[in-house]
């Protein structure tokens, strides 16, 4: 690892630890990391939209046979000027006098997006669920292929469990009937079904975050080994005293903030006394 790479990886390690510092409290190091993430993300997506959206879908591919000086009006595809005009009208949002104009392109964008999203959501979340619910139960393979395996996704037991779970979940949202008789007896089952579903979703989310945490810990470990290991099988061939100096400067920065926090704490204690 050369010194330039070391600086950037150390900066990445510093931002990782700065983000974790929020566990202590909101502090300047966390704010630096937070503002960098927001700023870099905004800049990255702006460039991404320019190169993957505006240029290939409008400016230099769709209207490239037009004349710049007449706003591409002699292009073979002049209708692409309509979305370009709508996009420009969105900038009127920053004018107090003309901001009402931005409502028209925004309304078209939301309306078209909703029109596209509704059938997709129906297909992916409703129709497929209905198909799986209405699939025939394989009674010949109720307990699994050749063995007692209730976790087999293709077994009849799994198909029956999906059907019962869907019905129980739907019953939970029927509010026009009192919980009496058989309908009331299904109360426990429907609550269990919903709680299992919510628990599985929450567990999946937590595991995804734990995976990110493990990835950061592995990064910090590799950074430490490759940066400061001057001897051994994983030695850094480019190791110089500048590595330690740069690291010590960051440590002094953190130590200075810790001392400042301690002094402020003592002052608050003295003032309250």
Secondary structure, DSSP 8 states (H G I E B T S, - for coil): --HHHHHHHHHHHHHHHHHHGGGT---HHHHHHHHHHHHHHHHHHHHHHIIIIIIIIIITTTSTTS-GGGTTTTSTTTTHHHHHHHHHHGGGGG-TTTGGGHHHHHHHHHHHHHHHHHHHHIIIIIIHHHHHHSS---GGGTT-SSS--TT-TTSHHHHHHHHHHHHHHHHHT--SS-S-HHHHHTHHHHHHHHHHHHHHHHHHHHHHHHHHHHHHHHHHHHHHHHHH--SSTT--TT--HHHHHHHHHHHHHHHHHHHHHHHHHHHHHHHH-
